[in-house]
């Protein structure tokens, strides 16, 4: 697959989906419903999903696509595929907290090699370019006109003064106990896949996740972090987190800047 076409298509579709999401966000009725697992889904999820899926099918007709909002795509067991979360952080969206993202990633041989994370309410856009380098784009985020782009890279962690980023919605005692194993100077909260991006830009050092996630929640952020020099590993044995697992469910994991000693679970 042509890497430049991939990067441009992902970027364009994410920005267009972001505009659809923000249209709903500005309305009085978010169209909130409950899915079968009782998690929320909104009109914005559905509009963004339909737009991204159609765009990906048109651009890459021979590539399997897995999207959170279409259960019939979840049987696409493969080790190379595109995976989409059209609105990651639906709870953040419903509570109008702004920490929600559009996520699109390309997985090759179980590894996310390209991705885009767009936070339209935060006006932050991260993606991997045609060379696999992660960048942040500034400006108006016009779907048809690329703005100012700067490469991003993880920081060199100070293990005596680490910056931890964790979920706004999923902090529990098990997570606090693990964080306590490190010398922490600051702890930041962020929703959705933005946590990966904060490590990718050097704004945080480590993001441990002790809780259930699905591959569409993490693949795009994982790709962005990889392209910025970071890593994502399993929580239990510190081996690389892979994709294309049964039902696309992740084990607990740790995303981090690299170059630091991880503590055992």
DRENGU-294959 format. One record per residue (C-alpha): residue number from 0; residue in one letter; z, x, y. Coordinates in nm, 3 decimals. Layout:
DRENGU-294959
  kedo  marmi        w        u        v
   NUM      A        Z        X        Y
...
END
This chain:
DRENGU-294959
  kedo  marmi        w        u        v
     0      X    0.000    0.000    0.000
     1      X   -0.089    0.128    0.347
     2      X    0.238    0.228    0.514
     3      X    0.117    0.166    0.868
     4      X   -0.001   -0.188    0.786
     5      X    0.327   -0.253    0.608
     6      X    0.538   -0.139    0.903
     7      X    0.334   -0.331    1.162
     8      X    0.326   -0.650    0.955
     9      X    0.699   -0.646    0.885
    10      X    0.774   -0.584    1.253
    11      X    0.542   -0.861    1.375
    12      X    0.667   -1.122    1.129
    13      X    1.032   -1.039    1.200
    14      X    0.984   -1.079    1.576
    15      X    0.792   -1.405    1.533
    16      X    1.061   -1.537    1.299
    17      X    1.323   -1.430    1.550
    18      X    1.156   -1.643    1.817
    19      X    1.163   -1.944    1.586
    20      X    1.530   -1.881    1.511
    21      X    1.621   -1.852    1.878
    22      X    1.440   -2.179    1.950
    23      X    1.676   -2.354    1.711
    24      X    1.975   -2.151    1.836
    25      X    1.917   -2.284    2.188
    26      X    1.910   -2.645    2.071
    27      X    2.199   -2.886    2.033
    28      X    2.127   -2.952    1.664
    29      X    2.110   -2.648    1.435
    30      X    2.011   -2.865    1.139
    31      X    2.295   -2.741    0.919
    32      X    2.293   -2.843    0.552
    33      X    2.478   -2.723    0.243
    34      X    2.290   -2.549   -0.038
    35      X    2.375   -2.597   -0.404
    36      X    2.631   -2.315   -0.385
    37      X    2.783   -2.483   -0.076
    38      X    2.671   -2.202    0.155
    39      X    2.512   -2.322    0.480
    40      X    2.139   -2.334    0.550
    41      X    1.988   -2.436    0.882
    42      X    1.656   -2.544    1.022
    43      X    1.620   -2.188    1.153
    44      X    1.649   -2.044    0.799
    45      X    1.375   -2.279    0.680
    46      X    1.136   -2.222    0.970
    47      X    1.174   -1.844    0.957
    48      X    1.136   -1.837    0.581
    49      X    0.815   -2.042    0.583
    50      X    0.662   -1.826    0.856
    51      X    0.749   -1.492    0.697
    52      X    0.646   -1.600    0.347
    53      X    0.306   -1.726    0.463
    54      X    0.246   -1.408    0.664
    55      X    0.338   -1.180    0.376
    56      X    0.125   -1.374    0.129
    57      X   -0.175   -1.344    0.361
    58      X   -0.124   -0.972    0.426
    59      X   -0.020   -0.863    0.076
    60      X   -0.158   -1.118   -0.173
    61      X   -0.103   -0.897   -0.477
    62      X    0.262   -0.810   -0.414
    63      X    0.551   -1.014   -0.554
    64      X    0.768   -1.171   -0.283
    65      X    1.133   -1.267   -0.326
    66      X    1.299   -1.474   -0.056
    67      X    1.651   -1.612   -0.040
    68      X    1.544   -1.960    0.059
    69      X    1.291   -2.015   -0.222
    70      X    1.465   -2.027   -0.557
    71      X    1.134   -2.028   -0.744
    72      X    1.072   -1.671   -0.625
    73      X    1.395   -1.549   -0.783
    74      X    1.233   -1.525   -1.126
    75      X    1.005   -1.248   -1.000
    76      X    1.178   -0.975   -1.200
    77      X    1.000   -0.652   -1.109
    78      X    1.084   -0.308   -0.981
    79      X    0.830   -0.322   -0.696
    80      X    0.833   -0.622   -0.459
    81      X    0.891   -0.747   -0.105
    82      X    1.229   -0.911   -0.047
    83      X    1.323   -1.134    0.247
    84      X    1.632   -1.281    0.405
    85      X    1.487   -1.489    0.689
    86      X    1.828   -1.540    0.850
    87      X    2.105   -1.311    0.734
    88      X    2.440   -1.416    0.872
    89      X    2.391   -1.791    0.875
    90      X    2.765   -1.839    0.936
    91      X    2.738   -1.615    1.244
    92      X    2.441   -1.826    1.356
    93      X    2.624   -2.157    1.304
    94      X    2.926   -2.032    1.499
    95      X    2.693   -1.892    1.767
    96      X    2.831   -1.541    1.740
    97      X    2.495   -1.364    1.763
    98      X    2.537   -1.120    1.472
    99      X    2.252   -1.258    1.262
   100      X    1.935   -1.082    1.157
   101      X    1.588   -1.120    1.010
   102      X    1.545   -0.888    0.711
   103      X    1.225   -0.785    0.532
   104      X    1.203   -0.493    0.289
   105      X    0.959   -0.334    0.046
   106      X    1.110   -0.209   -0.279
   107      X    0.922    0.048   -0.488
   108      X    1.056    0.154   -0.826
   109      X    1.393   -0.005   -0.748
   110      X    1.428    0.176   -0.411
   111      X    1.389    0.008   -0.067
   112      X    1.134    0.236    0.100
   113      X    1.045    0.028    0.408
   114      X    1.220   -0.239    0.605
   115      X    1.286   -0.418    0.931
   116      X    1.613   -0.558    1.067
   117      X    1.580   -0.771    1.379
   118      X    1.880   -0.917    1.561
   119      X    1.715   -1.150    1.816
   120      X    2.035   -1.266    1.985
   121      X    2.151   -0.906    2.023
   122      X    1.804   -0.788    2.127
   123      X    1.810   -0.504    1.874
   124      X    1.518   -0.413    1.650
   125      X    1.524   -0.148    1.378
   126      X    1.250   -0.058    1.130
   127      X    1.094    0.219    0.928
   128      X    0.767    0.355    1.065
   129      X    0.459    0.460    0.869
   130      X    0.622    0.797    0.793
   131      X    0.942    0.643    0.656
   132      X    1.140    0.747    0.966
   133      X    1.372    0.480    1.099
   134      X    1.340    0.386    1.464
   135      X    1.492    0.149    1.716
   136      X    1.254   -0.029    1.949
   137      X    1.360   -0.121    2.302
   138      X    1.212   -0.361    2.554
   139      X    1.082   -0.714    2.526
   140      X    1.015   -0.707    2.149
   141      X    0.670   -0.855    2.187
   142      X    0.519   -0.932    1.847
   143      X    0.179   -0.796    1.956
   144      X    0.284   -0.506    2.178
   145      X    0.508   -0.223    2.057
   146      X    0.761   -0.114    2.317
   147      X    0.959    0.207    2.361
   148      X    1.044    0.351    2.020
   149      X    1.309    0.613    1.949
   150      X    1.383    0.774    1.612
   151      X    1.737    0.715    1.490
   152      X    1.956    0.932    1.270
   153      X    2.302    0.914    1.126
   154      X    2.579    1.116    1.287
   155      X    2.766    1.402    1.124
   156      X    3.093    1.237    1.020
   157      X    3.426    1.382    1.128
   158      X    3.634    1.317    0.819
   159      X    3.952    1.337    1.025
   160      X    3.831    1.064    1.263
   161      X    3.589    0.831    1.086
   162      X    3.440    0.518    1.235
   163      X    3.437    0.232    0.981
   164      X    3.227   -0.080    1.017
   165      X    3.305   -0.389    0.813
   166      X    3.219   -0.756    0.791
   167      X    3.348   -1.008    1.042
   168      X    3.378   -1.270    0.770
   169      X    3.470   -1.085    0.450
   170      X    3.774   -0.862    0.510
   171      X    4.042   -0.884    0.241
   172      X    4.326   -0.673    0.106
   173      X    4.106   -0.488   -0.143
   174      X    3.882   -0.374    0.141
   175      X    4.177   -0.278    0.361
   176      X    4.328   -0.077    0.074
   177      X    4.006    0.117    0.028
   178      X    3.963    0.185    0.400
   179      X    4.320    0.316    0.404
   180      X    4.210    0.604    0.179
   181      X    4.028    0.756    0.477
   182      X    4.138    0.899    0.811
   183      X    4.002    0.634    1.043
   184      X    3.976    0.671    1.420
   185      X    3.814    0.335    1.485
   186      X    3.720    0.022    1.294
   187      X    3.440   -0.203    1.410
   188      X    3.336   -0.549    1.299
   189      X    2.976   -0.660    1.269
   190      X    2.795   -0.937    1.090
   191      X    2.493   -0.934    0.860
   192      X    2.281   -0.623    0.799
   193      X    2.366   -0.484    1.143
   194      X    2.639   -0.283    0.971
   195      X    2.377   -0.062    0.803
   196      X    2.199   -0.016    1.135
   197      X    2.515    0.092    1.317
   198      X    2.549    0.374    1.067
   199      X    2.178    0.455    1.100
   200      X    2.215    0.499    1.477
   201      X    2.532    0.708    1.452
   202      X    2.755    0.430    1.591
   203      X    2.958    0.420    1.268
   204      X    3.009    0.643    0.963
   205      X    3.085    0.422    0.665
   206      X    3.056    0.060    0.551
   207      X    3.233   -0.024    0.225
   208      X    3.157   -0.366    0.079
   209      X    3.404   -0.508   -0.170
   210      X    3.256   -0.851   -0.219
   211      X    2.950   -1.035   -0.346
   212      X    2.612   -0.971   -0.187
   213      X    2.255   -1.031   -0.294
   214      X    1.966   -0.788   -0.271
   215      X    1.802   -0.981    0.015
   216      X    2.123   -0.926    0.215
   217      X    2.103   -0.548    0.186
   218      X    1.750   -0.421    0.112
   219      X    1.618   -0.403    0.469
   220      X    1.935   -0.247    0.609
   221      X    1.938   -0.006    0.314
   222      X    1.579    0.098    0.392
   223      X    1.663    0.155    0.759
   224      X    1.968    0.360    0.667
   225      X    1.771    0.566    0.415
   226      X    1.510    0.640    0.681
   227      X    1.784    0.760    0.917
   228      X    1.938    1.003    0.668
   229      X    2.209    0.782    0.522
   230      X    2.284    0.662    0.171
   231      X    2.398    0.351   -0.015
   232      X    2.579    0.391   -0.347
   233      X    2.765    0.176   -0.594
   234      X    3.135    0.138   -0.524
   235      X    3.242    0.211   -0.882
   236      X    3.058    0.532   -0.972
   237      X    2.883    0.640   -0.648
   238      X    2.537    0.631   -0.807
   239      X    2.249    0.503   -0.590
   240      X    2.229    0.128   -0.538
   241      X    1.908    0.002   -0.697
   242      X    1.703   -0.316   -0.668
   243      X    1.537   -0.561   -0.904
   244      X    1.863   -0.633   -1.087
   245      X    1.922   -0.957   -1.281
   246      X    1.941   -1.256   -1.039
   247      X    1.915   -0.999   -0.756
   248      X    2.293   -0.963   -0.735
   249      X    2.452   -0.643   -0.604
   250      X    2.765   -0.472   -0.727
   251      X    3.020   -0.362   -0.467
   252      X    2.878   -0.072   -0.266
   253      X    2.937    0.189    0.003
   254      X    2.687    0.261    0.281
   255      X    2.756    0.583    0.466
   256      X    2.614    0.857    0.683
   257      X    2.609    1.120    0.410
   258      X    2.769    1.462    0.428
   259      X    3.117    1.326    0.361
   260      X    3.343    1.303    0.059
   261      X    3.370    0.950   -0.071
   262      X    3.704    0.834   -0.204
   263      X    3.724    0.680   -0.548
   264      X    3.777    0.308   -0.583
END
